[in-house]
Amino acid sequence: MSSEASGSEPAAAKMRAAGQTEEAIRGFLSALERVRGGAETLLPSSELEPAPDVPALHDLPDADPADALAGVALVKLNGGLATTMGLHEPKSLVEAREGRSFLDIIIGQTLALRRRHDVALPLVLMNSRATREATLEALARRPEIEVAGIPPDFLQSMVPKLEASTLQPVSWPRDPELEWNPPGHGDVYGALRGSGMLETLIEQGFRCAMISNSDNLGAAVDPRIPAHMRREGIPFLMEVVQGTAADRKGGHIARRRADGQLVLRETAQTPKEDEESFRDYRRWRYYNTNTLWVELRALQDTLSGGLELPVIVNRKTVDPRDPASTPVVQLESAMGAAIGSFAGASLLLVPRTRFAPVKTTDDLLVLRSDVYELGEGFEVEPVADRAGSLPYVELDPRYYKLLDEFERRFPTGPPSLRDAERLVVNGDVSFGRDVVIRGSVELTAEQPTRIDDGCVLA
């Protein structure tokens, strides 16, 4: 059915006028037609069973790094702004630790692996329109990261928000930028092909890509993984962690009873009557880390056959800050959902140290603290005595949510958390130099309070 015949032409025309690729337009129209047709995107627990035991990274045999990494490209999702921290700049340019940004550390990791193993290992970023200019300026200051013949980035798509009542593109003249939304990180596959990046990588001899988020510095390249994929003939591999109570709202992996295919189930794909089952992290043991490995030719073949990821329908208002503005739906997809489209897809159990995304200033405080250390190869790993667990941190969002307010309250850096299990701060508390947190500490302040230099809280 053509987009015109199906009533989708306004969306297609709007996307073309905004310079979106035909790949992006086809993908969006497919999602829209499925939503219009009432396509079922829910995954009831009755149709699923837990994923079977999977191999663990620590059990994989050592690999020759030079051989394993020879055909690997590193793709980092870099479309996000640090808006949850009150900034309008790429999150990857925020300081992660020791004066270095997330991007600085990713570049350092990549260059260290290149030098150590004499491999090309290109670093490719999926930028958004909002992050591209600033990120490319940062990359231009590091010309040594370039790989001849491989562009440094490609653009993620943007898709129109749809009026909830009509499923037609919304109009919002007072701020036309709000008429658009990113289509979720599932867009990475179509954007790779639509931009020409996929074809370029294949033509340059690359076989496999590791795809991960730029705010997860634990997701470093490990040569054992591509070697395992090649040895076992695995076209698509997802790194997963063992579920804990903290993962109950996260996306977990299950196996479809009908055909045994692995699938990703997110909260939005769970029927209301299955909400309790969804939160059973002991039953659904494996949780998506959003670090994926894919064979490039297998991806090319899958895209050519039509990769249709489950549609996630998010209901919002066109201006998210104005609940009285026009109700809209945003059509999105999750990149991990592609596991359901690759026969022979596999899981790999990894330690929590490989899954440490920074979503809030709570996470950032832990990352900047002495719980972590930065290795010679720019590895960001917990210190030896904290490798098994990280401290729980909860800072009062009234005073710490925004990055400038957060940093004003830690003017000389974070307190020592190496011996901490839990730090909860209620109220406006500033920390002096060399403060130490031990065990479980909860602070409550009715008025602005400063913790003195060298104070030990236990």
Buried (B, 14 or more C-beta within 10 A) or exposed (E): EEBEEBBBEBBBBBBEEBEBBEBBBBBBBBBBBBBEEEEEBEBBBEEBBBBEEBEEBEEBEEBEBEBBBBBBBBBBBBBBBBEBBEBEBBBBBBBBBEEBBBBBBBBBBBBBBBEEBEBBBBBBBBBBBBBBEBBEEBBEEBEEBBBEEBBBBBBBBBBBBBBBEEBBBBEBEEEEEBBBBBBBBBBBBBBBBBBBBBEBBBEBEBBBBBBBBBBBBBBBBBBBBBBBBBEEEBBBBBBBBBBEEEBBEBBBBBBBEEEEBBBBBBBBBBBEEBEEBBBBBEBBBBBBBBBBBBBBEBBBEBBEEEBBBBBBBEEBBBBEEEEEBBBBBBBBBBBBBBBBBBEBBBBBBBBBBBBBBBBBBBBBBBBBBBBBBBEEBBBBBBEEEBEEEBBBBBBBEEBBBBBEBBBEBBEEBBBBBBBBBBBBBBBBBBBBEBBBBBEEBEBEBEEEBEBEEEBEBE
